[in-house]
Amino acid sequence: MKAILQDLTRGEMEAFVAVAGEKKFRADQIYTGMMQGKKISEFPVSPSLREALLARFEDEPVKIIQTLTSEDGTKKFLFSLADGNVIEGVLMQYKYGNTQCVSTQVGCRMGCKFCASTLNGLVRNLTAGEILSQILAVNRLLGGTLKDRAVTNVVLMGSGEPLDNYENVVKFLRNLSAEGGICISARNVSLSTCGLVPKMYEFAEEGIPLNLTVSLHAVTDGERARLMPVAKAYSIDDILKACAYYFKKTGRRYIFEYSLVSGENCDEAHALALVRLLKGKPCHVNLIRLNEVKERSLKTVSEKEAYRFLGVLEKNGVSATLRRSMGSDVGGACGQLRARYMEEGKNGCESDA
């Protein structure tokens, strides 16, 4: 596998062009073409420079090989990487714009019981350029440009734990908002972590004021450990302290994801316990009706149960919303499309349902 051109910063691009003996404006052409989602073979540069680029970098590091469209307009994408691995992503349509959910790893090693991404463990980390290329590919597919983007918001909530791929994710975030590129501000980005506490503190020092989202899903450490192995390493109290530090450093309130699992964490007692944990803190709770994974035994709750839980939080002064279920008819949960693709043993397909 060759290097990934999309890993380069603007400065690194200029340095490459200089070493190649080309004029500086060529770096602008390459950078713009790349951010438009073009393959190297499509760049408007001299044949000699194109040949030099193709000798070192992958022509198309991330390719959309399958697109599924839900009845609600949500689009699920399966991407092929240059080494033959596959990852997935989702594009969700909202009134304020289009939000793309991207993957940061091939697979995941966190072992959360409600997630399909972790079924086969971690294969490898994605590079910063492979994460960015997911967005560039979708933006181009949907007719977006650098001035009129089809992708306006980004969530790092696809396959993988972003903070387990720390250096690549941080570089991706800086390249995502860099001048002259696709220019998506950190304030339009959400990063979801299962709660890797040391990395949460480290990230607070990066100066990237994105929306930090933590998967909580329980009100006690024992209950959380049944769903999330990471809870054996970091307690809920550890997480709350790390979130408070993030708020202190960035001024950004933090968000907790809480998946409602039938028989596990969804009754009034759990709602009141969650109130005791979070009331008065600068946070928001994003309630989620579990998107069931066939390989797991966990079941979701009814809509009535979900709204009852939400009502308890709101009545007691905790900011909360119930996330609208999107894309469930096309395998909306993390890892489901990739898992199905691998199970069927496909080696490439293109469809739009």
N, C-alpha and C positions, 0 to 999 in steps of 0.2 A: 504494500500500500504506500502510495506517495504522500507527500505532505499536503496539508489543506490550506489553500490560498486564503480562505476566509478566516484563518487563525491570525493573519497578519493585521497589525494596526496600520494606520495611515503612514506613520513614520517608518515602519518596517517595509511597507510597500515602496516608499521612496528610496530606501536604502537598496532594495533589490534591483530597482530600475537603474540606479546609479552604477551598481556593480556590473550590470548587463551592458553598460555603455550607452544607455538610452537617455533621451532628454527627460527632464523632470515632469513635463506635462503628460508623459506616458503613464505615470503613476496615477494621475487624475482619471485617465481613460480606464485603466484597469480597475481602480477603486469604484468608480461609478458603475461600470459594467457588472462588477461583482455584486454590488449592493442592489442592482436591478434584478438579480437572480439569474443572470446569464451564465452559460457555460464558458470556459476559457476559449473554446473553439469558436465562440460567437463574439468575442471581444473585437472591437474595431481598432486593432493594432497591426503593426507590420508583421509579415509572415515569420521573420526571424525572432521577434519578441514572443509571438504566440508559440513558436516552437520551443523557445527557452522556458516559457511558462509550463507548457505541457510536459516537458522533460522532467520537471521537478514537482509539479502539483497535479492533483486529481482534476480532471476536466469537469466533473459533476459529482462532488462528494456526497450529496444527499439528493436522491431522486424519488419523486412521488410515484409509487407503483400501484396504489389503490386508493380510491376515494369513495366513501360511502356517505350518502346524504340522508339525514333523518327527516321524519315528517315535520319536525319543528324547525327545520332549516340548518340544524347543526351538521357540520361536516367532519367526518373522521378520516384521517389520512394514515396510510401505511407508507413509510419511507424505507428505501433501500440505501445502505451505506456502501462505500467503495469496497469494503472487505467482505461484503455479502451478508452482514448482519442486518436486521430489520428493527425499526423503532416505530412509534406511532405518535400522533398528535390530534388535537381537536380544535376546530374553529367554531366559536359560539357567537351568535348574533344578538346584540343588545341594542337598546335605543341610543346609547352613547357611543356605539362603535362595535367593532369586531375584536373579540378577544381570542388569541391563539394560545393553547396549552401546549408546551413543548416538553420533550424528554431531555434528561441530562445524562442518562446512563443507558446502556443496553442491559435490561434487567435491573435487579436491585437486590441488595443483600440484607435489607433491614428486617425482612420476615414478617411484616404486618399481616395479620390473619384475614383482613378484609380486602386485600389487594392482589390482583392478578399479576402485577409487574414482578413480584418476588417469587413466583412459582418455580422458576428454574434458576434462581440465584442471580448473581451479578456476572455478566460476561466481560464487560469493560466499561470504562468511562468514555464519554463523548468528549471530543476536543471543543474548545470555544467556538471554532469555525463550524463544526457540525451542528452545534446547538443553534447558532445564528442562521445557518443555511436552511433549517426547517422553516424559519420565518420568511426568508428571502424567496424560497420556492413557492410557498403558499401565497405570498403577496403578489408574485408574478402570475401565478395560475389564475388568480381572481381579478387580474387586470389592474392591480395597484401599481403606483409609481412611487418615486421618492418624495414627490410633492403631494401626492394624493394617495396615501397608503390605504390598502384594503385591510391591513392589520394595524389596529390602533393601540391595542393593549396586549400584554403578554403575561402569562402565568406559568411559573416553573412548577408544574404539578403533574406532569406526565410521568413516564417511567423513570425510576431512579430517585435517589435522595440528593438534592442539589448540594447540600453542604458536605456530602461524602465525596464530591467531585469539586472541591473548593476552588482551587486555582483556576481551573478551566471555566467555572461558572462566573467567578469574579471578572476574568478577562472578557468573557462573553458580554456581561452587563456593561462594561466600559465600552466595548466595541458597538454595542446596540445603540448607545446614546451619543456616539461620537459624531462630531460635526462633519457634514458632507455625506453621511451614510443614511441609514433608514431612520435615524434620529428619534427613537422611542425613548421618552424620558423615564427615569427611574420611578417617578411618581405614577406612571402607568404600568408598572411591573409589580407582580406579586410573586414572592418566593415562599414555597411551602416546605417545611421541614418536619420530620418526625420528632425533633427535639434533641439534636446533637449539641448539647449545651456549650462545650468549649468553643465550637465553631460559631455559635450564635454570638458569643462575646467577641470573637475575632472579627466577625462580619460587622458588628456594630462600629468598629474602628475604621472601616473602609470608606466611610463618607458617601455611601450609596443609599439615599433615603427612599428605598422601595417599601412596599407593603409586606411586612413580615407576617407570615401565617404559620401557625404551629398546630400540628395534628394532636389534639388532646384526647378526645373520644372516651374519657373516663373521668371519674371524680376521686378515685383512690389509686395509689400506686399498685396495689394488688390486682384490681380490676383492669388497670391499664396494661399490666404485664401479661395478662391473658390474651390481650389483643395485639400488643406491640412489644416484642422482645427488648427494644431499646429502653423500655421503662425499668429494666433490671439494672441499667447503668446510671440513669438520670431520673431523679424523682420529679413529681409535679412541682414541688417547692423549688427545686433547682431551675426548672423551666420558667416559673413565675419570676424568679430573681433575674434570670437572663433577659426575659422580656422587659422587665423594668429598666434594666441597663440599656437595652436597645432604645427604649423611649427616651431615656435621659440623654443619649448621644444624638438621636436623630429628630426627636420631637414628633415622631410618627406613632400613632396608636397601633397596636398589634391586634391580630385576629386569631381566634381559635377555631379550628374546624372540629366539629363534634358530629360524628356519624351515629345516627340512631339505629341501634341493633336490637332487634326483638329479644326480650328476655335477658338483656345484658345491662343496658344503661339508659333506659328510656322512660322510666316511671317518674311519678311526682317527687319521690324521695331523691332520685338522682338530680332532677331539675333544681330542687332546693339546695342540694349539696353544691351544685355548680354555682348557684347564686352566692353561697357563702365563700366560695373560692375567689370569685371574680368581681363581686359588687364593689364599686368605687374605683376600680382600676381602669386605666385608659385603653380599653379593649372592646372588641366586638366579637360576638359568637356567630359563626356561620353553621347553622344546623343543616345536616345532610341526611336525607333518607337513603340508607345504604343501597348502593348499586350492587346487587347480588352477583357473586362470582360462582359459577357452577362447580368449581373445584373445591369450594369452601362450604361449610354447613351453616354459616351465618345468614340470618334472614332479616329483611327490612321491616319497618313498621308501617302501619296505615297512615294515610294523610291526616286522618282525624287525630291519631296519637301524636303525630309530629306537631300539629298545631296546638295541641294541649300542652306539650312540653314547652313550645315557644311562648305560650301564654303565661306560664309560670315565670319564665325569665323576665318577660316584659313587665309583668305586674310587680316584680320585685326590683325593677330599676336596672336590669342588665340589658345593654344594647344587643339585639339579636335579630337575625332574619332566618327564614327557611329557604335554602337555596332551591331555585327552580330546577327540577329534574330535566336534563337536556341530553339528547342523544342516546337514551337507553335502548331504543330499538335498533341501534347499530353498534352496540357494545360500547357504551359511553365511559365505562369505568377504566381506570388506568390498567394497561396491559392486556385487556380482553381481546382486542383485534390481533395483536401480535401473537398471543397464545393460540388463538384459533388458526392463524396463518401457519404457525409452526406445527400444530397438530395435524393440519391437512397436508403438510409436506409439500407446500407449493414452493416454487422457485422463481416466482414472478408472475404478476397478473395486473391487469388494468380493468377497472370497472367503475361505474358511477350509478349507484342505485338510488 
